[in-house]
Each structure stands twice: as C-alpha cells, then as structure tokens.
Amino acid sequence: MPRAQAYARKAIEIDPQLGEAYCSLRMLENAWEWNTEQCGIEICRCLERNPNYAMAVAKYATSYLQPTGRLEEGATWLKRALVLDPLSPHVNADFACNLVYRGLFDQFEQEAARVLADDPAFLRLYWFLGKSRAFRGNKEGAAKAAERSLGFAPEDPATLSFAAATHATCGNESRAAELRGKLEFLAQIRYIPSSFRAFCYDSPGFEDQFFDWLALGIEERDPVLRALAMLRCFSSHQSDLRYDLALEKLGLSEQHVAQSAPVDLAG
C-alpha cells in the first residue's frame, strides 16, 4: 500500500490533471489509511478533472458514501455511473450490492440475476445471495448460492468464508465445518486475510471466534474490513457491542461518520 501511494503521487507530479491517479489515492485513503474524509476529497479532485469517469463516480458511492451510512445517496451516484457506463459489470454489481445493504432483498435478487445472466461467475453476488437468503430463512436457496460460488472458485478465501457462514446459518454445520477446515488448511500454505477467517464464523454461536479474528484483521489493517458497516445488515452478530467497538477502530463510528459527512459533490 505505501508503494502504491508513492506511485500514485508520482503520477500526479507528472500530470496534475490525471484524474485516475486521484481515484487511486481515494482507494488508498479508504482501504489503507482508513481516512473517510480524505477519501471523499480525493474523489472530488478526480471528478473535477474527469467528471465522466464512471469508475470514480461509482467509487464515490462505494468508498465514501456507503461506508458512512449514506446508502440512499450511494444509490443515486451508482445510477449516475450506470448512465456513463451501462455495460460495466462491476458498476452493475455495485448497484445490486447497494440494494442488499439497504435491506431491499427482493430487488437485490432481481438485479443480481440480471448481472449473473451476463457474467455467471461474478462471485461477490453469490456471497450476498447466500447471506441474504439465509438471513431471511430461505435455507435451500442460500445453500444453492453458496455451492454455486464454490463451483466457480473452490479455493477462493472469500468464497469459502461466505459459504461457510451461509451453511452454518442454515443449520448445515457439518458442511460449514468442512469449509472452515479447508480455509484453515489454505492458511498454512499461503496468506489468508483475517477478515475472511472472521466472516466464516458469522453465524449464531460463534461470536467469540468472529470477534477474535476481526480484532486481528484490524491489527493487520485488513482493507476488506472497511465494508464492515455495510455488511452489518445481515450479520448474525450485528447487535453485539463488539461490533460497534470494531467500527470505532475502523474509523466508521457515528462520530467519524458525522465528521466526514460535509464532503460532497454538486450536481
């Protein structure tokens, strides 16, 4: 991450009007520095130079507005990004995920199905299909989404993690334990982010394991955890006080959100 920061700043030294470099700094401020306000500022600088850069418009929603709880505004900006680049699978998936973060599960299912019709291997949507269906008690549909994702990526850490949590939430503890075991095996031979080792325990009865791994991920400055506030909507541990403490450490507490809210774009 520090090397990436150095290259992004070097790019700006060479061409101060290069909007994409400011967008890269946006990612780093969000994922590495955990500085939500500065993230918003860098996106503003990017869009001042290239207002039609669809990815930056989308990332204003996903990296700045949504982590601070401004989900409705995020949806508005994602719609603007889709006007600029209607065929982008990533922006379409971002819009679908905005729906699930807002608890609009039926609409999310429809949008996810539309994206998956064009790109059947878009893993992130299967993760959330499994979690949202399990959260609503659709055990068969949740398990089907989890297994579908594993068919595409049987050794992907995030896929294993979300599939394990989905199966455990549906009561399929033997399958969940099998998937956790595979994740632990992979951790012996390559790096597995602590966030995914936490998320595989996002099911009833595994609160301590979830928060222990979460604490380690925070110590490692795991970038994935910046999505923790958005994932709370269907977390089995959403009411645990330790969830609020984790958000505080991630710079996503209510106080942090209030401080970052004034940064905005016009139009």
C-alpha atoms as a printed R data frame, in Angstrom:
    type eleno elety resid chain resno       x       y       z
1   ATOM     1    CA   MET     A     1   0.000   0.000   0.000
2   ATOM     2    CA   PRO     A     2   2.757   2.553   0.776
3   ATOM     3    CA   ARG     A     3   4.411   1.715  -2.546
4   ATOM     4    CA   ALA     A     4   1.095   2.231  -4.304
5   ATOM     5    CA   GLN     A     5   0.722   5.622  -2.603
6   ATOM     6    CA   ALA     A     6   4.176   6.636  -3.801
7   ATOM     7    CA   TYR     A     7   3.386   5.693  -7.407
8   ATOM     8    CA   ALA     A     8   0.025   7.469  -7.371
9   ATOM     9    CA   ARG     A     9   1.648  10.653  -6.054
10  ATOM    10    CA   LYS     A    10   4.412  10.358  -8.638
11  ATOM    11    CA   ALA     A    11   1.768  10.137 -11.362
12  ATOM    12    CA   ILE     A    12   0.197  13.356 -10.065
13  ATOM    13    CA   GLU     A    13   3.611  15.063 -10.069
14  ATOM    14    CA   ILE     A    14   3.990  14.132 -13.732
15  ATOM    15    CA   ASP     A    15   0.428  15.144 -14.659
16  ATOM    16    CA   PRO     A    16  -1.575  17.074 -12.018
17  ATOM    17    CA   GLN     A    17  -4.692  16.746 -14.195
18  ATOM    18    CA   LEU     A    18  -4.648  12.945 -14.188
19  ATOM    19    CA   GLY     A    19  -7.960  12.130 -12.568
20  ATOM    20    CA   GLU     A    20  -7.305   8.390 -12.384
21  ATOM    21    CA   ALA     A    21  -4.346   8.938 -10.054
22  ATOM    22    CA   TYR     A    22  -6.564  10.797  -7.600
23  ATOM    23    CA   CYS     A    23  -9.002   7.892  -7.816
24  ATOM    24    CA   SER     A    24  -6.161   5.557  -6.849
25  ATOM    25    CA   LEU     A    25  -5.375   7.764  -3.871
26  ATOM    26    CA   ARG     A    26  -9.057   7.545  -2.979
27  ATOM    27    CA   MET     A    27  -8.752   3.778  -2.754
28  ATOM    28    CA   LEU     A    28  -5.665   4.051  -0.578
29  ATOM    29    CA   GLU     A    29  -7.218   6.583   1.778
30  ATOM    30    CA   ASN     A    30 -10.202   4.304   2.219
31  ATOM    31    CA   ALA     A    31  -8.542   0.891   2.296
32  ATOM    32    CA   TRP     A    32  -5.193   1.634   3.948
33  ATOM    33    CA   GLU     A    33  -5.346   4.939   5.831
34  ATOM    34    CA   TRP     A    34  -8.987   4.423   6.876
35  ATOM    35    CA   ASN     A    35  -9.447   8.156   6.344
36  ATOM    36    CA   THR     A    36 -13.010   8.505   5.086
37  ATOM    37    CA   GLU     A    37 -12.978  12.284   4.789
38  ATOM    38    CA   GLN     A    38  -9.764  12.366   2.765
39  ATOM    39    CA   CYS     A    39 -11.152   9.590   0.587
40  ATOM    40    CA   GLY     A    40 -14.066  11.866  -0.334
41  ATOM    41    CA   ILE     A    41 -11.696  14.761  -1.036
42  ATOM    42    CA   GLU     A    42  -9.547  12.685  -3.399
43  ATOM    43    CA   ILE     A    43 -12.615  11.557  -5.359
44  ATOM    44    CA   CYS     A    44 -13.729  15.165  -5.649
45  ATOM    45    CA   ARG     A    45 -10.318  16.036  -7.083
46  ATOM    46    CA   CYS     A    46 -10.616  13.184  -9.544
47  ATOM    47    CA   LEU     A    47 -14.071  14.184 -10.746
48  ATOM    48    CA   GLU     A    48 -13.105  17.843 -11.046
49  ATOM    49    CA   ARG     A    49 -10.619  16.691 -13.675
50  ATOM    50    CA   ASN     A    50 -12.696  13.950 -15.286
51  ATOM    51    CA   PRO     A    51 -16.411  14.213 -14.396
52  ATOM    52    CA   ASN     A    52 -17.305  11.435 -16.863
53  ATOM    53    CA   TYR     A    53 -15.036   8.831 -15.268
54  ATOM    54    CA   ALA     A    54 -17.667   6.228 -14.409
55  ATOM    55    CA   MET     A    55 -15.447   4.250 -12.061
56  ATOM    56    CA   ALA     A    56 -14.764   7.318  -9.920
57  ATOM    57    CA   VAL     A    57 -18.469   8.174  -9.796
58  ATOM    58    CA   ALA     A    58 -19.179   4.620  -8.629
59  ATOM    59    CA   LYS     A    59 -16.351   4.634  -6.102
60  ATOM    60    CA   TYR     A    60 -17.611   7.889  -4.618
61  ATOM    61    CA   ALA     A    61 -20.613   5.798  -3.645
62  ATOM    62    CA   THR     A    62 -18.843   2.601  -2.599
63  ATOM    63    CA   SER     A    63 -15.756   4.039  -0.886
64  ATOM    64    CA   TYR     A    64 -17.156   7.217   0.647
65  ATOM    65    CA   LEU     A    65 -20.939   7.420   0.869
66  ATOM    66    CA   GLN     A    66 -21.834   3.818   1.701
67  ATOM    67    CA   PRO     A    67 -19.249   3.193   4.451
68  ATOM    68    CA   THR     A    68 -20.588   6.304   6.188
69  ATOM    69    CA   GLY     A    69 -24.155   5.023   6.046
70  ATOM    70    CA   ARG     A    70 -25.341   7.288   3.224
71  ATOM    71    CA   LEU     A    71 -26.809   4.408   1.259
72  ATOM    72    CA   GLU     A    72 -29.595   6.308  -0.498
73  ATOM    73    CA   GLU     A    73 -27.090   8.858  -1.816
74  ATOM    74    CA   GLY     A    74 -24.863   5.974  -2.823
75  ATOM    75    CA   ALA     A    75 -27.665   4.550  -4.949
76  ATOM    76    CA   THR     A    76 -28.073   7.915  -6.694
77  ATOM    77    CA   TRP     A    77 -24.404   8.079  -7.579
78  ATOM    78    CA   LEU     A    78 -24.314   4.488  -8.753
79  ATOM    79    CA   LYS     A    79 -27.201   5.253 -11.097
80  ATOM    80    CA   ARG     A    80 -25.145   8.160 -12.485
81  ATOM    81    CA   ALA     A    81 -22.227   5.781 -13.020
82  ATOM    82    CA   LEU     A    82 -24.521   3.414 -14.917
83  ATOM    83    CA   VAL     A    83 -25.597   6.234 -17.222
84  ATOM    84    CA   LEU     A    84 -21.920   6.803 -18.036
85  ATOM    85    CA   ASP     A    85 -21.058   3.114 -18.387
86  ATOM    86    CA   PRO     A    86 -24.233   0.984 -18.523
87  ATOM    87    CA   LEU     A    87 -22.402  -2.199 -19.532
88  ATOM    88    CA   SER     A    88 -19.880  -2.254 -16.696
89  ATOM    89    CA   PRO     A    89 -20.420  -5.499 -14.746
90  ATOM    90    CA   HIS     A    90 -18.656  -4.006 -11.719
91  ATOM    91    CA   VAL     A    91 -20.860  -0.916 -11.547
92  ATOM    92    CA   ASN     A    92 -23.972  -3.021 -12.074
93  ATOM    93    CA   ALA     A    93 -22.834  -5.345  -9.272
94  ATOM    94    CA   ASP     A    94 -22.103  -2.332  -7.048
95  ATOM    95    CA   PHE     A    95 -25.659  -1.125  -7.590
96  ATOM    96    CA   ALA     A    96 -27.046  -4.575  -6.770
97  ATOM    97    CA   CYS     A    97 -24.998  -4.663  -3.564
98  ATOM    98    CA   ASN     A    98 -26.300  -1.233  -2.593
99  ATOM    99    CA   LEU     A    99 -29.775  -2.759  -2.623
100 ATOM   100    CA   VAL     A   100 -28.791  -5.587  -0.294
101 ATOM   101    CA   TYR     A   101 -27.085  -3.159   2.089
102 ATOM   102    CA   ARG     A   102 -30.393  -1.267   2.290
103 ATOM   103    CA   GLY     A   103 -32.290  -4.470   3.044
104 ATOM   104    CA   LEU     A   104 -34.083  -4.430  -0.316
105 ATOM   105    CA   PHE     A   105 -33.554  -8.143  -0.734
106 ATOM   106    CA   ASP     A   106 -36.129  -8.845  -3.443
107 ATOM   107    CA   GLN     A   107 -34.799  -6.037  -5.627
108 ATOM   108    CA   PHE     A   108 -31.271  -7.254  -4.978
109 ATOM   109    CA   GLU     A   109 -32.236 -10.732  -6.178
110 ATOM   110    CA   GLN     A   110 -33.570  -9.259  -9.415
111 ATOM   111    CA   GLU     A   111 -30.501  -7.104 -10.068
112 ATOM   112    CA   ALA     A   112 -28.116  -9.904  -9.152
113 ATOM   113    CA   ALA     A   113 -29.886 -12.271 -11.545
114 ATOM   114    CA   ARG     A   114 -29.548  -9.723 -14.337
115 ATOM   115    CA   VAL     A   115 -25.795  -9.297 -13.774
116 ATOM   116    CA   LEU     A   116 -25.221 -13.035 -13.402
117 ATOM   117    CA   ALA     A   117 -27.049 -13.708 -16.655
118 ATOM   118    CA   ASP     A   118 -24.206 -11.880 -18.424
119 ATOM   119    CA   ASP     A   119 -21.402 -12.946 -16.081
120 ATOM   120    CA   PRO     A   120 -22.314 -16.196 -14.277
121 ATOM   121    CA   ALA     A   121 -19.012 -16.250 -12.361
122 ATOM   122    CA   PHE     A   122 -19.400 -12.895 -10.601
123 ATOM   123    CA   LEU     A   123 -18.582 -14.263  -7.151
124 ATOM   124    CA   ARG     A   124 -19.453 -11.279  -4.958
125 ATOM   125    CA   LEU     A   125 -23.119 -11.559  -5.860
126 ATOM   126    CA   TYR     A   126 -23.277 -15.214  -4.826
127 ATOM   127    CA   TRP     A   127 -21.741 -14.326  -1.445
128 ATOM   128    CA   PHE     A   128 -24.535 -11.864  -0.759
129 ATOM   129    CA   LEU     A   129 -27.232 -14.038  -2.265
130 ATOM   130    CA   GLY     A   130 -26.276 -16.758   0.180
131 ATOM   131    CA   LYS     A   131 -26.086 -14.419   3.169
132 ATOM   132    CA   SER     A   132 -29.309 -12.547   2.422
133 ATOM   133    CA   ARG     A   133 -31.285 -15.719   1.720
134 ATOM   134    CA   ALA     A   134 -30.002 -17.348   4.915
135 ATOM   135    CA   PHE     A   135 -30.868 -14.206   6.868
136 ATOM   136    CA   ARG     A   136 -34.448 -14.444   5.568
137 ATOM   137    CA   GLY     A   137 -34.748 -18.173   6.250
138 ATOM   138    CA   ASN     A   138 -34.509 -19.373   2.643
139 ATOM   139    CA   LYS     A   139 -32.163 -22.222   3.526
140 ATOM   140    CA   GLU     A   140 -32.401 -24.104   0.246
141 ATOM   141    CA   GLY     A   141 -31.782 -21.001  -1.857
142 ATOM   142    CA   ALA     A   142 -28.921 -19.881   0.386
143 ATOM   143    CA   ALA     A   143 -27.151 -23.230   0.184
144 ATOM   144    CA   LYS     A   144 -27.614 -23.285  -3.579
145 ATOM   145    CA   ALA     A   145 -25.953 -19.858  -3.937
146 ATOM   146    CA   ALA     A   146 -23.092 -20.904  -1.668
147 ATOM   147    CA   GLU     A   147 -22.415 -24.093  -3.598
148 ATOM   148    CA   ARG     A   148 -22.706 -22.270  -6.911
149 ATOM   149    CA   SER     A   149 -19.959 -19.868  -5.846
150 ATOM   150    CA   LEU     A   150 -17.740 -22.754  -4.713
151 ATOM   151    CA   GLY     A   151 -18.190 -24.372  -8.114
152 ATOM   152    CA   PHE     A   152 -16.541 -21.353  -9.706
153 ATOM   153    CA   ALA     A   153 -13.851 -20.754  -7.061
154 ATOM   154    CA   PRO     A   154 -13.353 -23.713  -4.692
155 ATOM   155    CA   GLU     A   155 -10.195 -22.275  -3.103
156 ATOM   156    CA   ASP     A   156 -11.031 -18.572  -3.057
157 ATOM   157    CA   PRO     A   157 -10.799 -17.420   0.601
158 ATOM   158    CA   ALA     A   158 -13.751 -15.034   0.461
159 ATOM   159    CA   THR     A   159 -15.935 -17.600  -1.276
160 ATOM   160    CA   LEU     A   160 -15.046 -20.289   1.272
161 ATOM   161    CA   SER     A   161 -15.694 -17.864   4.115
162 ATOM   162    CA   PHE     A   162 -19.107 -16.644   2.997
163 ATOM   163    CA   ALA     A   163 -20.172 -20.163   2.016
164 ATOM   164    CA   ALA     A   164 -19.207 -21.499   5.464
165 ATOM   165    CA   ALA     A   165 -21.178 -18.769   7.225
166 ATOM   166    CA   THR     A   166 -24.163 -19.298   4.950
167 ATOM   167    CA   HIS     A   167 -24.274 -23.043   5.588
168 ATOM   168    CA   ALA     A   168 -23.839 -22.566   9.345
169 ATOM   169    CA   THR     A   169 -26.655 -20.018   9.476
170 ATOM   170    CA   CYS     A   170 -28.867 -22.518   7.627
171 ATOM   171    CA   GLY     A   171 -28.045 -25.243  10.133
172 ATOM   172    CA   ASN     A   172 -25.660 -27.168   7.854
173 ATOM   173    CA   GLU     A   173 -22.872 -27.195  10.460
174 ATOM   174    CA   SER     A   174 -21.060 -30.228   9.055
175 ATOM   175    CA   ARG     A   175 -20.651 -28.553   5.659
176 ATOM   176    CA   ALA     A   176 -19.699 -25.281   7.348
177 ATOM   177    CA   ALA     A   177 -17.023 -27.044   9.421
178 ATOM   178    CA   GLU     A   178 -15.666 -28.694   6.285
179 ATOM   179    CA   LEU     A   179 -15.312 -25.335   4.557
180 ATOM   180    CA   ARG     A   180 -13.704 -23.722   7.618
181 ATOM   181    CA   GLY     A   181 -11.254 -26.608   7.708
182 ATOM   182    CA   LYS     A   182 -10.344 -26.007   4.081
183 ATOM   183    CA   LEU     A   183  -9.789 -22.333   4.826
184 ATOM   184    CA   GLU     A   184  -7.526 -23.242   7.754
185 ATOM   185    CA   PHE     A   185  -5.583 -25.660   5.537
186 ATOM   186    CA   LEU     A   186  -5.024 -22.963   2.934
187 ATOM   187    CA   ALA     A   187  -3.854 -20.600   5.683
188 ATOM   188    CA   GLN     A   188  -0.965 -22.999   6.375
189 ATOM   189    CA   ILE     A   189   0.412 -22.622   2.860
190 ATOM   190    CA   ARG     A   190  -0.476 -19.045   1.867
191 ATOM   191    CA   TYR     A   191  -1.718 -15.800   3.316
192 ATOM   192    CA   ILE     A   192  -5.427 -15.696   4.115
193 ATOM   193    CA   PRO     A   193  -6.754 -12.301   5.255
194 ATOM   194    CA   SER     A   194  -8.031 -12.383   8.825
195 ATOM   195    CA   SER     A   195 -11.266 -10.757   7.673
196 ATOM   196    CA   PHE     A   196 -12.250 -13.903   5.780
197 ATOM   197    CA   ARG     A   197 -11.308 -16.074   8.745
198 ATOM   198    CA   ALA     A   198 -13.659 -13.877  10.788
199 ATOM   199    CA   PHE     A   199 -16.510 -13.901   8.289
200 ATOM   200    CA   CYS     A   200 -16.573 -17.706   8.159
201 ATOM   201    CA   TYR     A   201 -17.752 -17.528  11.785
202 ATOM   202    CA   ASP     A   202 -20.540 -15.032  11.093
203 ATOM   203    CA   SER     A   203 -23.222 -17.409  12.299
204 ATOM   204    CA   PRO     A   204 -25.045 -18.000  15.606
205 ATOM   205    CA   GLY     A   205 -22.909 -19.497  18.365
206 ATOM   206    CA   PHE     A   206 -19.536 -18.365  17.014
207 ATOM   207    CA   GLU     A   207 -19.417 -14.823  18.387
208 ATOM   208    CA   ASP     A   208 -16.028 -15.132  20.105
209 ATOM   209    CA   GLN     A   209 -14.305 -16.644  17.080
210 ATOM   210    CA   PHE     A   210 -15.768 -13.947  14.855
211 ATOM   211    CA   PHE     A   211 -14.607 -11.051  17.007
212 ATOM   212    CA   ASP     A   212 -11.211 -12.579  17.804
213 ATOM   213    CA   TRP     A   213 -10.359 -12.839  14.106
214 ATOM   214    CA   LEU     A   214 -11.900  -9.434  13.497
215 ATOM   215    CA   ALA     A   215  -9.561  -7.892  16.083
216 ATOM   216    CA   LEU     A   216  -6.572  -9.483  14.357
217 ATOM   217    CA   GLY     A   217  -7.745  -8.163  10.996
218 ATOM   218    CA   ILE     A   218  -7.925  -4.667  12.446
219 ATOM   219    CA   GLU     A   219  -4.364  -5.009  13.750
220 ATOM   220    CA   GLU     A   220  -3.286  -6.043  10.235
221 ATOM   221    CA   ARG     A   221  -5.144  -3.086   8.693
222 ATOM   222    CA   ASP     A   222  -7.074  -5.504   6.521
223 ATOM   223    CA   PRO     A   223  -8.708  -3.367   3.776
224 ATOM   224    CA   VAL     A   224 -11.714  -5.694   3.483
225 ATOM   225    CA   LEU     A   225 -12.930  -4.608   6.913
226 ATOM   226    CA   ARG     A   226 -13.858  -1.162   5.635
227 ATOM   227    CA   ALA     A   227 -17.042  -2.868   4.427
228 ATOM   228    CA   LEU     A   228 -17.947  -3.962   7.953
229 ATOM   229    CA   ALA     A   229 -20.648  -1.325   8.459
230 ATOM   230    CA   MET     A   230 -22.341  -2.254   5.187
231 ATOM   231    CA   LEU     A   231 -22.257  -5.985   5.970
232 ATOM   232    CA   ARG     A   232 -23.961  -5.451   9.311
233 ATOM   233    CA   CYS     A   233 -27.432  -5.601   7.760
234 ATOM   234    CA   PHE     A   234 -27.363  -9.406   7.618
235 ATOM   235    CA   SER     A   235 -24.673 -10.271  10.159
236 ATOM   236    CA   SER     A   236 -25.559 -12.783  12.860
237 ATOM   237    CA   HIS     A   237 -23.579 -10.637  15.315
238 ATOM   238    CA   GLN     A   238 -24.942  -7.220  14.377
239 ATOM   239    CA   SER     A   239 -26.343  -6.484  17.861
240 ATOM   240    CA   ASP     A   240 -23.156  -7.437  19.741
241 ATOM   241    CA   LEU     A   241 -21.495  -4.406  21.360
242 ATOM   242    CA   ARG     A   242 -18.161  -5.590  19.988
243 ATOM   243    CA   TYR     A   243 -19.426  -4.745  16.512
244 ATOM   244    CA   ASP     A   244 -19.646  -1.065  17.477
245 ATOM   245    CA   LEU     A   245 -16.181  -1.196  19.021
246 ATOM   246    CA   ALA     A   246 -14.781  -2.626  15.784
247 ATOM   247    CA   LEU     A   247 -16.388   0.176  13.759
248 ATOM   248    CA   GLU     A   248 -14.803   2.708  16.114
249 ATOM   249    CA   LYS     A   249 -11.353   1.261  15.440
250 ATOM   250    CA   LEU     A   250 -12.035   1.242  11.714
251 ATOM   251    CA   GLY     A   251 -12.899   4.936  11.694
252 ATOM   252    CA   LEU     A   252 -16.556   4.199  10.941
253 ATOM   253    CA   SER     A   253 -18.210   5.067  14.243
254 ATOM   254    CA   GLU     A   254 -21.135   7.503  14.349
255 ATOM   255    CA   GLN     A   255 -18.704  10.268  15.322
256 ATOM   256    CA   HIS     A   256 -16.417   9.524  12.381
257 ATOM   257    CA   VAL     A   257 -19.393   9.460  10.049
258 ATOM   258    CA   ALA     A   258 -20.591  12.845  11.301
259 ATOM   259    CA   GLN     A   259 -17.144  14.319  10.677
260 ATOM   260    CA   SER     A   260 -16.947  13.018   7.131
261 ATOM   261    CA   ALA     A   261 -20.461  13.920   6.021
262 ATOM   262    CA   PRO     A   262 -19.768  17.558   4.921
263 ATOM   263    CA   VAL     A   263 -17.549  16.468   1.990
264 ATOM   264    CA   ASP     A   264 -19.783  16.285  -1.050
265 ATOM   265    CA   LEU     A   265 -20.085  16.944  -4.751
266 ATOM   266    CA   ALA     A   266 -22.540  19.208  -6.516
267 ATOM   267    CA   GLY     A   267 -24.838  18.384  -9.365
